[in-house]
């Protein structure tokens, strides 16, 4: 990967190397205006559906539409209801209806313009419409930029659990414009930092240390620092995906903090916590369990807990949430099997390992 200048714009390009499914990740300041050019470079042309929500549409749909039509694309906007609670089969049907109504063909494309909800849902629509059409990720939240837009995980939620219906389906391109973060609400920006912290915990102690030292500059939207931590995060995720594209084993390391986090989202109806907020709580609980199991020491746990709090993320399970409900939700998680649940544990800052726990052990650890 390498930086190059284009006028006043900074730009970095990484590649996710997956053979004939490889694709570039472009990171820059103001590069949404080049969307048409960059989509053309990966072979897209003709009809393209922009899947988004009303808030993002008001801010960026015109800009995306202009960039695409300038390059000869015929654009169909598809607006969906906002929020994790709408990442469901009902919203998916809205996308299918528009694609069918506008006679989209196998060479037609889908562009996901939004956060993780839009990216996951639009990606699953692309994976399943006509058994697969090309799609592009244009993430507009920090969380989606560093995590969900990369790696090809797509899907929707079921009322019994998060992302239980989905497919692995890689995009043709990921376009990350850090300029859009200027309009992101602070709560959403902070939620995205949970995934960046996760990368530091599981893989990169230098990234973790940078976050400890420069959190205020990051939250203050220092553009070069943001571009660097986004690029570092994407590079870590790309390496993991290259080793294990379909989460047969190693890729599950990316779920650090997510087992408790997903359960917390589910038992609170996907309306109380943003995903990153739930992951913040989940990382602190996973670190506590890691310490209890002897995989990391008290100093590592304290650093993780302190950084989560320093970022402005929640770190505790609310008092009105029943621990038993959380454990029951974990039992229908994709990582459960044979009556036990696979947890990602911290083995020191920058290291992770897997450990299987029985529901009773998890309950005891959460109540400790």
SULFEN-V710202 format. One line per field, one symbol per residue. ss: DSSP state (H for helix, E for strand, C for the rest). phi: phi as a letter, one per 40 degrees, with the letter a starting at -180 (. if undefined). psi: psi as a letter, one per 20 degrees, with the letter a starting at -180 (. if undefined). Layout:
BEGIN
ss = ???
phi = ???
psi = ???
END
This chain:
BEGIN
ss = CEEEEECCEEEEEEEECCHHHCEEEEEECCHHHHHHHHHHHCCCCCEEEEEEEHHHHHHHHHHHHHHHHCCCCEEEEEEECCCHHHCCHHHHHHHHHHHHHCCCCCCCEEEEEECHHHHHHHHHHHHHHHHCCCEEEEECCHHHHHHHCCCCEEEEEECCEEEEEEEECCCCEEEEEHHHHHHCCHHHHHHHHHHHHHHHHHCCHHHHHHHHHHHHHHHCCCHHHHHHHHHHHHHHHHHHHHHCCCCCCHHHHHHCCHHHHHHHHHHCCCCCCCHHHHHHHHHHHHHHHHHHCCCCCHHHHHHHHHHHHHHCCCCCCCCCCCHHHHHHHHCCCCCEECCEEEEEEECCCCCEEEEEEEHHHHHHHHHC
phi = .acacagcccabbbbccbgcbcacbbbabgcdcbdcccccccgcagcacccabdccdccbcccccccccccgcbcbcbbbcchdcbcacccdcccdccccccfcbcccbbbcbicccccccccccccbcfghbcabbbcbbcdcccbccbhgcbibcbccicfcbaacacccabbbbcccccbcddccccdccdccddccccabcccdcccccbdcccccgcccccdccccccccccdcccccacbfcacdcdccdgccccccccccbgfbcbcdccccdcccccccccccccgcbccccdccccccdcccgccbbcdcccccccccccccbccccaggbbcbcbcbhcgbaacacbcdcccdccccc
psi = qqqqqncjpqppprpoolcijqqqopprojihijggghhhhjjqrcqppoparhghghgigggggghghhjjqopopopqqqqhijmahghhhggggggghjlprhiqrpponabhggggghhhghhhpkkoqqrppnpjqgghhifhipijpqrrqqiirpkioaqpoqrhqpoooihiihjpqhghgghhhghggghggihnhggghgghhkghhghjloghgghghgggghgghggghhhnhklhehhihijpihghggggggijkkihqqghghhgghgghhhghgghijhrrhggghgggghghhijqqiqpqhjpphhhgghhhijqhjqpkjrpoqpqpkqpjqqrqppqqghhgghhhi.
END
